[in-house]
Amino acid sequence: MYTNVSTDPILYDKALYSSYIVFAGGLIVGISNLVCGLAVGVIGSSTALVHAQTPETFVSMLIVEIFASALGLYGVIIGIVIASKM
């Protein structure tokens, strides 16, 4: 049976809550991955410059780059947790 959401205030509140949850999850994932991309770009550029001067620092800079790329994964995990609250 089809129920009109706009006429039932309880269903309207649930639908509004669910839509804001989905929007917040998408916003968190998008912003965290944007920041992750910027961090990886800056660190990758500096890794290339430092590796050209002193090749011994490549492994330590690679570990720092892995930590920067983990920001995007954390954002996706938080987005999944928030989306599961629906």
Backbone hydrogen bonds, N-H to C=O, Kabsch-Sander energy under -0.5 kcal/mol:
donor,donor_aa,acceptor,acceptor_aa,energy
5,V,3,T,-0.5
7,T,4,N,-0.6
8,D,4,N,-0.9
12,Y,8,D,-2.2
13,D,9,P,-2.1
14,K,10,I,-2.0
15,A,11,L,-2.5
16,L,12,Y,-2.5
17,Y,13,D,-2.5
18,S,14,K,-2.5
19,S,15,A,-2.2
20,Y,16,L,-2.1
21,I,17,Y,-2.0
22,V,18,S,-2.3
23,F,19,S,-2.2
24,A,20,Y,-2.6
25,G,21,I,-2.5
26,G,22,V,-2.3
27,L,23,F,-2.4
28,I,24,A,-2.5
29,V,25,G,-2.3
30,G,26,G,-2.5
31,I,27,L,-2.6
32,S,28,I,-2.3
33,N,29,V,-2.1
34,L,30,G,-1.8
35,V,31,I,-2.5
36,C,32,S,-2.2
37,G,33,N,-2.2
38,L,34,L,-2.1
39,A,35,V,-2.6
40,V,36,C,-2.6
41,G,37,G,-2.1
42,V,38,L,-2.4
43,I,39,A,-2.7
44,G,40,V,-2.6
45,S,41,G,-2.0
46,S,42,V,-2.3
47,T,43,I,-2.5
48,A,44,G,-2.0
49,L,45,S,-1.9
50,V,46,S,-2.6
51,H,47,T,-2.6
52,A,48,A,-1.4
53,Q,49,L,-1.1
54,T,50,V,-3.2
57,T,54,T,-1.5
58,F,55,P,-1.2
61,M,57,T,-2.0
62,L,58,F,-2.1
63,I,59,V,-1.9
64,V,60,S,-1.7
65,E,61,M,-2.0
66,I,62,L,-1.9
67,F,63,I,-1.9
68,A,64,V,-1.9
69,S,65,E,-2.0
70,A,66,I,-1.1
71,L,68,A,-1.0
72,G,69,S,-0.7
73,L,69,S,-0.8
74,Y,70,A,-2.4
75,G,71,L,-2.0
76,V,72,G,-1.9
77,I,73,L,-2.3
78,I,74,Y,-2.5
79,G,75,G,-2.2
80,I,76,V,-2.1
81,V,77,I,-2.3
82,I,78,I,-2.5
83,A,79,G,-2.3
84,S,80,I,-1.5
85,K,82,I,-1.4
86,M,83,A,-1.1
